Structure formats: C-alpha cells, structure tokens
Amino acid sequence: MKITGSVALVTGANRGIGRHFAQQLLHRGATKVYATARTPHLVDLPGAEVLRLDITDPASVAAAAGAASDVTLLINNAGVFTQQNLVTGDPEKIRLEMDTNYFGTLNVVRAFTPVLAANGGGAILNVLSAMSWLAYDGANAYSAAKAAAWSLTNGIRLELAGQGTAVTGLHLASTDTDMMAGWDVEKNDPADVVRAALDGIEAGKMEILADNNSVQLKAALSADPSVLYPQAVPAA
C-alpha cells in the first residue's frame, strides 16, 4: 500500500511512537491524518485532524469510525504499560493491560473493518512488541497482553484477506518514549521504528521486526525455553 494519497488514522497520537506515526505520515504524503487520543487537546500536530478516541470505550470507538469514514490506513498504536507481574501484581492493572492492548485494539479493528472495506480494503498496522515473545520479570502483564495482540493480528489477517485488507504486525524492543522512561536499557529511536514500519507497509510485509533484539527473539522461539529463561531451570 502506498502512503502517498492514503487517509490514515493513528491511535494514541498525542505522544511517543503515535505522534511520530502521524508526523511521518503527513511528511510522506498522506492526504489526511486523523491523530486521535483520549486527551485530544494534547495533540499538537499541524496539518493533522484531531479526534477524541478512547479505544476501551465502544461508544468512543464507534463515534471515531463514524467521523473518519474515509480511512484507508489504520495504525493501532495506543496502549498501556503498568509494570505488573501476573502472580503478585495488582489485578486491576493487569486487567487494564488486557482491556487496552488486546480488547481495545480489537474494538478499533471491528469498528473500522467496514470502513476499510468500503474504501477498497486498505491496511492495518498493529504496534506490538518484542515482548510478544518474551516474559520479563516486572512486566509480565504487558508481555501477556502483547502476546494476545500478536495472536489477534495473525487472526484478523486471515479474516480480512477476503476484503483486501492487508494486516501487518510491528515488533520492537525498548524504544525511547515516555512509556519507557526510567528503564535503564538500550533504546531505539522512535523515528527509526516508525520509518521502518511505514516502509514495511509500502512493501506489503506481514510482519516488521524493527530492531536486532526483535529479530533475535523471534528466532529464539524455535529453541528450548531454557535458552530464553535459564534462571527458571529447576536446580538439579
């Protein structure tokens, strides 16, 4: 799919990767970019059309789909990261991870599927994570939710093929955004991640691995789990 001439909608466009998506889409010739957020007054992107969208609220999602009936490219970027483990974490925060990162994404997909069909099929990009494939002590709720979102992405790819909608999953490791503030790890430049994602959409890729960590983790899925989790191997 060509970015030039497309009509794109980006969820969570007020900051981080979402803001980079909206910005680069405009620079690459999208006819219109809907920059959406739960707090639309925080979106500061000249040239973008700002909409309120809370992906966990079905009424808000339906209203956005009605207002943006010309969309041909959907970027599902909005998400949360609550830094919770599964056994000892706050159950409400764990549920929030799944409600936002999985069910919220599904809400948007279901609402915009007929919009994309009416406009010739178009494309969907779901922003996933290298943690779709990796458990990490201190963030296992996020890992579980992103693993579910990866499965969702593979499922809707099959379901929407008949209407000509291309579905792409974007996997990335730690990236320099507000979400990762305070984590002392090597981080990707979000502009580079978004550039790779948009190039991948134009190339028709089903899956985009934005960095070497994502490439290595995807390859490691075929190995014994002890390779990824040596600390979990029972003592002899």
C-alpha positions, -999 to 999 in steps of 0.1 A, spaced: 0 0 0 13 35 -9 14 60 19 11 89 -6 -26 95 -11 -38 74 19 -61 85 46 -47 74 79 -59 72 115 -34 68 143 -45 59 178 -25 73 208 -11 101 186 -6 127 214 29 114 222 56 88 217 55 65 187 20 75 178 30 111 174 59 100 152 35 80 131 12 109 125 41 133 118 58 109 93 25 101 75 20 137 69 55 142 56 52 111 33 21 125 15 -9 111 33 -39 130 21 -53 132 56 -41 120 90 -65 116 119 -45 120 151 -65 105 179 -61 104 217 -82 102 249 -69 137 255 -72 154 221 -62 188 235 -27 174 240 -23 166 202 -1 193 187 5 183 151 0 210 124 -19 195 94 -35 166 113 -72 163 120 -76 157 157 -103 133 171 -110 121 206 -107 83 208 -106 61 239 -101 26 225 -115 9 256 -149 28 252 -171 12 225 -191 44 221 -160 65 216 -147 40 190 -180 40 172 -180 78 171 -145 79 157 -153 54 130 -183 75 120 -163 107 119 -134 91 99 -153 72 73 -127 78 46 -98 59 64 -77 36 42 -49 30 67 -54 22 104 -24 24 128 -33 7 161 -7 22 184 -25 32 216 -15 10 246 -6 10 283 23 -4 303 16 -8 340 48 -27 351 29 -56 367 37 -92 373 9 -118 370 11 -136 403 17 -107 426 6 -77 406 -25 -55 410 -54 -74 393 -70 -42 382 -38 -30 364 -33 -65 349 -69 -63 335 -62 -28 322 -33 -41 302 -55 -67 285 -85 -43 281 -63 -18 264 -36 -36 245 -58 -65 234 -96 -57 236 -90 -20 228 -72 -29 196 -99 -54 188 -126 -27 194 -109 -4 168 -104 -32 143 -140 -43 144 -153 -7 141 -130 2 112 -133 -31 92 -164 -19 73 -148 15 67 -117 -1 52 -139 -24 31 -159 5 17 -127 23 8 -112 -5 -12 -96 -27 15 -66 -6 27 -43 -17 55 -40 -21 93 -8 -19 113 -8 -32 149 20 -19 171 31 -50 190 63 -56 209 93 -79 212 77 -88 245 50 -106 225 76 -134 226 94 -128 259 83 -129 295 101 -103 317 100 -102 355 84 -69 364 63 -66 332 46 -99 326 11 -84 323 24 -64 293 40 -94 278 8 -115 281 -13 -87 266 11 -82 237 12 -119 231 -26 -119 228 -24 -89 204 1 -108 183 -23 -137 180 -51 -112 173 -30 -97 144 -24 -131 129 -61 -139 132 -76 -108 116 -51 -111 88 -69 -143 78 -103 -129 84 -98 -97 65 -80 -111 35 -112 -116 16 -120 -79 17 -85 -70 5 -73 -55 38 -35 -61 44 -26 -66 81 8 -60 95 24 -66 129 52 -43 141 75 -57 167 100 -35 185 122 -37 216 127 -9 241 121 25 224 128 60 237 93 71 246 75 83 278 64 47 284 100 35 288 111 65 309 130 53 339 141 20 324 179 19 321 182 -1 289 193 5 253 165 21 234 155 25 198 150 59 182 112 61 177 116 79 144 136 50 131 110 25 142 82 44 125 102 48 93 108 10 92 71 4 99 59 27 71 85 12 47 72 -22 56 36 -13 49 45 0 15 65 -32 8 34 -53 18 51 -70 47 30 -91 71 55 -86 100 81 -60 106 109 -65 131 122 -31 139 155 -39 156 180 -67 161 166 -77 195 132 -84 179 149 -104 152 168 -125 177 138 -131 199 116 -142 170 144 -167 160 147 -180 196 111 -191 196 121 -224 180 147 -231 207 140 -248 241 126 -223 266 156 -228 288 176 -207 262 154 -177 270 148 -184 306 179 -200 321 170 -186 356 138 -207 355 156 -241 350 150 -262 381 181 -270 402 194 -305 397 
